[in-house]
Structure formats: structure tokens, C-alpha cells
Amino acid sequence: MTISPSLKKKLLISVTAACIVALAWWGWTKFADNGLDDGFVSGNGRIEATEIDIATKLPGRIEDILVREGDFVTAGQPLARMQLETLDAQRNEAMAMRQQAEHTVTAAQAQVALREAEVSAALALVGQRKSELDAAQRRLKRSQTLSSEGAASMQELDDDQARVSGAQAALAATKAQAAAARAAVEAAKAQLVGVRSSVSAATATIERIEADIRDSELRAPRDGRVQIRVAQPGEVLGSGGRVLNLIDLSDVYITFFLPGTVAGRVGIGSEVRIVLDAAPEYVIPAAVSFVASTAQFTPKTVETASERQKLMFRVRAQISQELLREHLDQVKTGLPGVAWVKLDANIDWPENLSIRLPE
């Protein structure tokens, strides 16, 4: 196949243009590395934030979800509600049990009062029996005196002795009744303690159910933004079922990786500049908040210098809360970008990495 001179010329021009573009790209990446020297190092990463799952404490059906994806929420704000029919029925049952236990306490208190009255009556009867015994003993003594003088018959003496024996037996029986009455009081008091415990148990059950009812209204644990609605109203979830996913916009950071040759020079608090792929015209300030103590993507045994250069350490750079609050509407997670770290605190940032933020 013969190629015409005009076609050859066009192909040569195309190849030359491609080479020029490739050389320009290589030159930009090689020499236009933002004019940075060895005092700076960079790593690729993504903007991330602390995620919070809003989940159910108890199994049940979702009655309503009060927020949409993208909504900003504040700490304590209601986000969703679970159906409460079962918990309401349990609370009503527990309240009825407590009321029944309270009535039982009243009855037990009456029993204690009754037994204490019986003790009082028994003690009064004991006093009466003692008086009767004392009178019988004095009469017996007079009969004995008169009988020894021949002024009283033996029959009278025998009768008086019988009266003393009867009074002694009556006193002993009355004392036994008083002891039994005291024992009955203690038993009634023990029963009262038991029924009072039933009231306390029923009250605790009501408080637990009311706590479950409060937990059935899912609230935001902190300020943030709704990222995902995992479930929808009407769905039945198990215990711990996810309903919503929030992101905490006060805790936003970029995670990137640095080789072991420079990771050891990065300290907590080191200055960082973030340039996002989606908005390269902006430069976001941050500070190193975490450097991993163990390497990632490494072989288990590192023997050579070339292998040691493959060690990559995870680094996290935190964006300040004050800056986040000023640009809350523009914070988006998942955006890729480059994090530049200043290794030497004595050098200044170049002009192209000076802080530039959206208005």
C-alpha cells in the first residue's frame, strides 16, 4: 500500500504534536513541581469525615424519618421515630402491676397494724392475769394463816390453792399468746417489705420502658449532615438496624500515604496544604494529626534498601473546626486531592501554595 506525500505529512505533524504534548506534560510534572524543594513532600488522598450510624436500639417498625439526605442537623435534633404501640402496652401493663402492688402494700400495712393491736391486747391481758395471780396468792396466804389457827376449813385452803394454780396457768397462756402476736407482727412486716419490693420492681420496669420509648425517637448525637438514608418509613428493623448515616462536619481530614524515607520527618502539628482535584484554584490549610506507627503495603520481612523505600505510612491532616464552620456548605467528603507537607518549619510556603479559600 502506497501512502501519499500529503498523508505522510499529516501523520508526521500528528506524531510531532503528540511528542510535543508528551514532552510538555513530562516537563510540567518534572520541573514545574510547584517549585518545591526537599523541605516539602506530597501524597495523594481523599477528604474524609467521621461517620456516625443512627441505628435502632430495639427491633421495630420505622414510623417516620424527619430528615432528608443532605440536611444539616444539630445535636439532639429528632431524626426518626419508631412505632410505640408495643412499648406503650408494656408500660400500661407495668403501671397496672405497680398499682396492684401498691394496693397490696396498703393491705399489708393494715395487717401490721392489726397484729400490733393484737400484741397490745395480749400484753394487757398478761397484766390482768398477773393481777389475778397476785390476788389469788394473797388470798391463799390468808387461808393458810387462818387454817393454821383453825379459823378456816381445809376446803377453803384447797380452793385457794386451786385458784393460784389456775391463775398461773392463765398467765402462762396469755404470755404465749402475746409472743405469738409479736411473731405475727414480724411476719406481717416481712410481707410488707416484700410487697414494697414489688412496687419498686414495677417502678423500675416502668422507667426502663420509658427509657426505651425515649430511645425510640432517634436523635442526632452531634452536629452534622445527613449523608445516607439507609432505611425508609414502614420498614421493620432488628436491634441495631441502621436508619441514617451522618457525617460530622467538625471532624474533616485528608488521609494520604508517605514513604518511610520521609514519614519519619513528619511530626504531629506539621503544616499541610491541601489542593483538591475538583477545585485546584483553592489551597486549604491543615495540620498533621496522625502518623501511623506501622507501615502499609509492606512485605513482612524488609531486607534491602530498595524494599525499605517501598514502606508507606498512613498520615492524616486535620482541617481546623473554625475554617470548617466558615465554609460548612462547601464541605464535601470523598473528594480526591494532594496534601503537601512542610518538613522544614524554617522555610516559607511558595506562592502557588499560599492559602486561597472560597469567598
C-alpha positions in Angstrom: 0.0 0.0 0.0 1.4 3.4 -1.0 1.0 6.4 1.3 0.6 9.7 -0.5 3.0 12.5 0.4 0.2 14.6 1.8 -0.9 11.8 4.2 2.7 11.3 5.2 2.9 15.0 6.1 -0.3 14.8 8.1 1.0 11.8 10.1 4.3 13.4 10.7 2.6 16.6 12.0 0.3 14.4 14.3 3.2 12.5 15.7 5.2 15.6 16.3 2.3 17.3 18.1 1.8 14.2 20.3 5.5 14.3 21.2 5.4 18.0 22.0 2.3 17.4 24.3 4.1 14.4 26.0 7.3 16.4 26.5 5.3 19.4 27.9 3.5 17.1 30.3 6.7 15.5 31.4 8.4 18.8 31.8 5.5 20.2 33.8 5.5 17.2 36.1 9.3 17.1 36.3 10.2 20.7 36.6 7.1 22.6 37.5 6.7 20.6 40.7 5.3 23.8 42.2 8.8 25.0 42.7 9.2 22.9 45.9 12.4 21.7 47.3 13.3 18.9 49.7 11.6 20.7 52.5 8.2 19.6 51.1 6.6 16.3 50.4 3.2 15.4 49.0 0.8 12.5 48.9 -2.5 11.7 47.3 -5.6 11.2 49.4 -9.3 11.9 49.8 -11.3 14.2 52.0 -12.9 12.2 54.8 -15.0 12.9 57.9 -16.1 11.0 61.0 -19.2 9.0 60.1 -22.0 8.2 62.6 -24.6 5.5 62.1 -28.0 6.3 63.5 -29.4 2.9 64.5 -32.3 1.4 66.4 -31.8 0.2 70.0 -34.7 -2.2 69.9 -36.3 -4.1 67.0 -39.4 -2.5 65.5 -41.0 -0.7 62.6 -40.0 2.8 61.4 -42.9 5.2 61.8 -41.3 8.3 60.3 -38.0 9.8 59.1 -37.8 13.5 59.7 -34.8 14.5 57.6 -33.6 14.1 54.1 -30.2 13.4 52.6 -28.0 16.5 52.6 -29.9 18.1 55.5 -27.8 19.8 58.3 -28.8 18.6 61.8 -27.9 19.8 65.3 -27.1 17.7 68.4 -30.3 16.5 70.0 -32.5 17.1 66.9 -35.1 14.3 66.3 -34.2 12.4 63.1 -36.6 9.4 63.1 -39.3 7.8 65.1 -40.1 4.1 65.7 -43.7 2.8 66.3 -44.5 2.7 70.0 -47.7 0.5 70.3 -45.8 -2.4 71.8 -43.9 -0.3 74.3 -47.0 1.7 75.2 -48.8 -1.6 76.0 -45.8 -2.8 78.1 -45.8 0.5 80.0 -49.5 0.3 80.7 -49.1 -3.3 81.9 -46.2 -2.3 84.2 -48.2 0.6 85.6 -51.2 -1.7 86.4 -48.8 -4.1 88.1 -47.4 -1.3 90.2 -50.9 -0.1 91.2 -51.8 -3.7 92.2 -48.6 -3.8 94.2 -49.4 -0.5 95.9 -52.8 -1.9 97.0 -51.1 -4.9 98.3 -48.8 -2.6 100.3 -51.8 -0.9 101.8 -53.3 -4.3 102.8 -50.0 -5.4 104.3 -49.8 -2.2 106.3 -53.3 -2.8 107.7 -52.2 -6.4 108.6 -49.2 -5.0 110.5 -51.4 -2.6 112.4 -53.9 -5.4 113.2 -51.1 -7.6 114.5 -49.7 -4.8 116.6 -53.1 -4.2 118.1 -53.3 -7.9 118.9 -49.9 -7.6 120.7 -51.2 -4.7 122.7 -54.4 -6.6 123.7 -52.3 -9.7 124.6 -50.0 -7.6 126.8 -53.0 -6.0 128.5 -54.4 -9.5 129.2 -51.0 -10.5 130.6 -51.2 -7.7 133.1 -54.7 -8.7 134.0 -53.6 -12.3 134.5 -50.7 -11.1 136.7 -53.2 -9.2 138.9 -55.4 -12.1 139.2 -52.5 -14.3 140.2 -51.3 -11.8 142.7 -54.8 -11.6 144.3 -55.1 -15.4 144.3 -51.7 -15.7 146.0 -52.6 -13.2 148.7 -55.9 -15.0 149.4 -54.1 -18.3 149.6 -51.7 -16.8 152.2 -54.6 -15.6 154.3 -56.2 -19.0 154.0 -53.1 -20.7 155.1 -52.8 -18.4 158.2 -56.5 -18.9 159.1 -56.2 -22.7 158.5 -53.2 -23.0 160.9 -55.3 -21.2 163.6 -58.3 -23.4 162.9 -60.4 -20.5 161.6 -60.7 -21.8 158.1 -61.6 -25.2 156.7 -59.3 -27.3 154.6 -61.7 -27.0 151.7 -61.2 -23.2 151.6 -57.5 -23.7 151.6 -57.7 -26.2 148.8 -59.9 -23.9 146.8 -57.5 -21.0 147.2 -54.6 -23.2 146.1 -56.5 -24.2 143.0 -57.2 -20.6 142.2 -53.5 -19.8 142.4 -52.6 -22.7 140.1 -55.3 -21.6 137.6 -54.1 -18.0 137.6 -50.6 -19.2 137.0 -51.7 -21.3 134.0 -53.8 -18.4 132.6 -50.8 -16.1 132.9 -48.5 -18.5 131.1 -51.1 -19.0 128.3 -51.6 -15.2 127.9 -47.8 -14.7 127.7 -47.7 -17.4 124.9 -50.5 -15.5 123.1 -48.5 -12.3 123.4 -45.4 -14.0 122.0 -47.5 -15.4 119.1 -48.9 -11.9 118.5 -45.3 -10.5 118.3 -44.3 -13.2 115.8 -47.4 -12.3 113.7 -46.3 -8.7 113.7 -42.8 -9.6 112.4 -44.3 -11.8 109.7 -46.7 -9.0 108.6 -43.7 -6.6 108.5 -41.7 -9.1 106.4 -44.7 -9.4 104.0 -44.9 -5.6 103.8 -41.2 -5.4 102.8 -41.9 -8.0 100.1 -44.8 -6.1 98.6 -42.9 -2.8 98.8 -40.2 -4.5 96.8 -42.8 -5.4 94.2 -43.7 -1.7 93.9 -40.0 -0.9 93.4 -39.6 -3.6 90.8 -42.7 -2.3 88.9 -41.4 1.2 89.1 -38.1 0.2 87.7 -39.8 -1.7 84.9 -41.8 1.5 84.0 -38.6 3.5 84.0 -36.9 1.0 81.7 -39.8 1.0 79.3 -40.0 4.8 79.3 -36.2 4.9 78.5 -36.9 2.5 75.6 -39.7 4.9 74.5 -37.3 7.8 74.6 -34.7 5.8 72.6 -37.3 5.1 70.0 -37.1 8.7 69.0 -33.7 8.7 67.2 -31.8 11.9 67.8 -28.6 13.4 66.4 -25.7 12.7 68.8 -23.8 15.8 67.4 -24.0 18.4 64.7 -23.6 17.1 61.2 -25.1 16.4 57.8 -27.3 13.5 56.7 -25.3 11.5 54.2 -27.5 8.5 53.5 -31.0 7.3 54.4 -30.4 3.6 54.8 -34.0 2.7 55.6 -37.4 4.0 54.8 -40.6 4.5 56.9 -42.6 1.3 57.3 -39.5 -1.0 57.2 -39.0 -3.4 60.1 -35.5 -3.4 61.5 -33.8 -5.5 64.0 -31.9 -4.3 67.1 -29.1 -2.1 65.9 -30.6 -1.7 62.4 -29.2 1.3 60.6 -31.6 4.1 59.7 -29.4 7.1 58.8 -25.7 7.8 58.2 -24.4 11.2 59.4 -21.0 12.9 58.8 -19.6 15.1 61.5 -18.5 18.2 59.6 -16.5 19.4 62.6 -14.1 16.5 62.1 -12.9 16.6 58.5 -9.5 15.4 57.4 -7.5 14.0 54.4 -5.8 10.7 54.7 -2.7 10.1 52.5 0.4 7.9 52.4 4.1 8.9 52.6 7.2 6.8 52.0 9.1 5.7 55.0 12.1 7.8 53.9 10.2 11.0 54.8 7.4 9.8 57.1 9.9 9.8 60.0 10.4 13.6 59.5 6.7 14.4 59.7 5.6 15.4 63.2 2.2 16.0 64.7 1.2 19.5 64.0 3.2 19.9 60.8 1.7 22.3 58.4 -0.2 20.9 55.4 -1.7 22.4 52.3 -4.5 20.6 50.5 -5.2 21.1 46.8 -8.4 19.3 45.6 -8.7 17.9 42.1 -12.2 19.4 41.8 -11.0 22.9 42.9 -7.3 23.4 42.1 -7.6 27.1 42.4 -8.0 26.8 46.2 -5.4 25.9 48.8 -6.7 24.6 52.1 -4.6 24.8 55.3 -4.5 21.8 57.6 -2.2 20.2 60.2 -0.9 16.7 60.7 -2.9 15.0 63.4 -1.8 11.4 63.0 1.1 9.4 61.6 0.8 5.6 61.6 3.3 3.7 63.8 3.3 0.8 61.4 3.8 0.7 57.6 1.2 -0.2 55.0 1.7 -2.2 51.8 5.0 -3.7 53.1 6.4 -7.2 52.9 6.7 -9.0 56.2 10.5 -9.0 56.0 12.4 -6.0 54.7 16.0 -6.7 53.9 17.2 -4.4 51.2 17.3 -0.6 50.9 15.1 -0.7 47.8 12.5 -2.6 49.7 12.6 -0.2 52.6 11.9 2.6 50.2 8.6 0.9 49.5 7.4 1.4 53.0 4.3 3.6 53.1 3.0 5.2 56.3 -0.6 6.5 56.6 -0.8 10.2 57.6 -3.8 12.2 58.5 -4.1 16.0 58.2 -6.9 17.7 60.1 -8.8 20.8 58.9 -9.5 23.3 61.7 -13.0 23.4 63.1 -13.1 27.2 62.7 -12.4 27.0 59.0 -15.0 24.3 58.6 -17.7 26.3 60.3 -17.0 29.2 58.0 -17.4 27.1 54.8 -19.8 24.5 56.1 -22.0 24.4 53.0 -18.9 23.7 50.8 -17.5 20.8 52.8 -17.8 17.5 50.8 -16.2 14.2 51.6 -14.7 11.8 49.2 -13.0 14.4 47.0 -9.5 13.4 45.9 -6.6 15.7 46.1 -3.0 16.2 47.0 -1.7 17.0 50.5 1.6 18.9 50.7 3.5 18.7 54.0 6.2 21.1 55.0 9.1 19.2 56.6 11.2 22.2 57.4 9.5 24.7 59.7 12.1 27.4 58.8 11.1 27.7 55.2 8.2 29.5 53.7 5.4 28.1 51.5 5.8 29.0 47.8 3.3 31.4 46.3 1.4 28.7 44.5 0.7 27.0 47.8 -0.4 30.2 49.7 -3.7 29.8 51.3 -6.6 30.6 49.0 -10.1 29.9 50.1 -13.6 30.4 48.5 -15.4 33.5 49.4 
